[in-house]
Amino acid sequence: MSYLDDDELRKFALAADLLLKVADLDQSLFAELQKAVRTSTPQLLRMTATTEWMPSRGT
């Protein structure tokens, strides 16, 4: 079951093309970045929902 619609999937494909072709990112580095994003997404979503990700302002 996919949570992304076709438009979102096209955006991800475009982002991948830009990173690999325009920014000349090495394929192995792209795979590592992709894996990191996929494995940290649930944690990032929780952090966003709870504002844990917000940096301290020193107060």
GROMACS elastic network, one bead per residue, 0.5 to 0.9 nm:
[ bonds ]
;  ai    aj funct       b0    kb
    2     5     6  0.76175   500
    4     7     6  0.79513   500
    4     8     6  0.58101   500
    4     9     6  0.63602   500
    5     8     6  0.54136   500
    5     9     6  0.63404   500
    5    10     6  0.88044   500
    6     9     6  0.50500   500
    6    10     6  0.62017   500
    6    11     6  0.87128   500
    7    10     6  0.51244   500
    7    11     6  0.63777   500
    7    12     6  0.88574   500
    8    11     6  0.50331   500
    8    12     6  0.63830   500
    8    13     6  0.87073   500
    9    12     6  0.51141   500
    9    13     6  0.62517   500
    9    14     6  0.86439   500
   10    14     6  0.61274   500
   10    15     6  0.85880   500
   11    14     6  0.50230   500
   11    15     6  0.61518   500
   11    16     6  0.86055   500
   12    15     6  0.50142   500
   12    16     6  0.61717   500
   12    17     6  0.86361   500
   13    16     6  0.50643   500
   13    17     6  0.62332   500
   13    18     6  0.86500   500
   14    17     6  0.50487   500
   14    18     6  0.61542   500
   14    19     6  0.86441   500
   15    18     6  0.50724   500
   15    19     6  0.61920   500
   15    20     6  0.85760   500
   16    19     6  0.51932   500
   16    20     6  0.60672   500
   16    21     6  0.83279   500
   16    30     6  0.80552   500
   17    20     6  0.51884   500
   17    21     6  0.56343   500
   17    22     6  0.73558   500
   17    23     6  0.89963   500
   18    21     6  0.54117   500
   18    23     6  0.62990   500
   18    24     6  0.82178   500
   18    25     6  0.88466   500
   19    22     6  0.59497   500
   19    24     6  0.63866   500
   19    25     6  0.56060   500
   19    26     6  0.87279   500
   19    30     6  0.76095   500
   20    23     6  0.60707   500
   20    24     6  0.50720   500
   20    26     6  0.66346   500
   20    27     6  0.67781   500
   20    30     6  0.72449   500
   21    25     6  0.70828   500
   22    25     6  0.80150   500
   24    27     6  0.88436   500
   25    28     6  0.84581   500
   25    29     6  0.67060   500
   25    30     6  0.64549   500
   26    29     6  0.52465   500
   26    30     6  0.62120   500
   26    31     6  0.87319   500
   27    30     6  0.50102   500
   27    31     6  0.62122   500
   27    32     6  0.86781   500
   28    31     6  0.50638   500
   28    32     6  0.62659   500
   28    33     6  0.86630   500
   29    32     6  0.50086   500
   29    33     6  0.61272   500
   29    34     6  0.84913   500
   30    33     6  0.50381   500
   30    34     6  0.59974   500
   30    35     6  0.85176   500
   31    34     6  0.50336   500
   31    35     6  0.61101   500
   31    36     6  0.85978   500
   32    35     6  0.51552   500
   32    36     6  0.62155   500
   32    37     6  0.87070   500
   33    36     6  0.50997   500
   33    37     6  0.62352   500
   33    38     6  0.86297   500
   34    37     6  0.52023   500
   34    38     6  0.61636   500
   34    39     6  0.86459   500
   35    38     6  0.51175   500
   35    39     6  0.60929   500
   35    40     6  0.84760   500
   36    39     6  0.53090   500
   36    40     6  0.60018   500
   36    41     6  0.83490   500
   37    40     6  0.52935   500
   37    41     6  0.57923   500
   38    41     6  0.55057   500
   38    42     6  0.82507   500
   39    42     6  0.73220   500
   39    43     6  0.82572   500
   40    43     6  0.53215   500
   40    44     6  0.60579   500
   40    45     6  0.86357   500
   41    45     6  0.60655   500
   41    46     6  0.86135   500
   42    45     6  0.51306   500
   42    46     6  0.63066   500
   42    47     6  0.86490   500
   43    46     6  0.51360   500
   43    47     6  0.61243   500
   43    48     6  0.85669   500
   44    48     6  0.60198   500
   44    49     6  0.85061   500
   44    53     6  0.79708   500
   45    48     6  0.51094   500
   45    49     6  0.61677   500
   45    50     6  0.86738   500
   46    49     6  0.50930   500
   46    50     6  0.62304   500
   46    51     6  0.83570   500
   46    52     6  0.82747   500
   47    50     6  0.51500   500
   47    51     6  0.55746   500
   47    53     6  0.54946   500
   47    54     6  0.86479   500
   48    51     6  0.50158   500
   48    52     6  0.66964   500
   48    53     6  0.63401   500
   48    54     6  0.83777   500
   49    52     6  0.80117   500
   50    53     6  0.80013   500
   51    54     6  0.56653   500
   52    55     6  0.81317   500
   54    57     6  0.89702   500
   55    58     6  0.88975   500
   56    59     6  0.73231   500
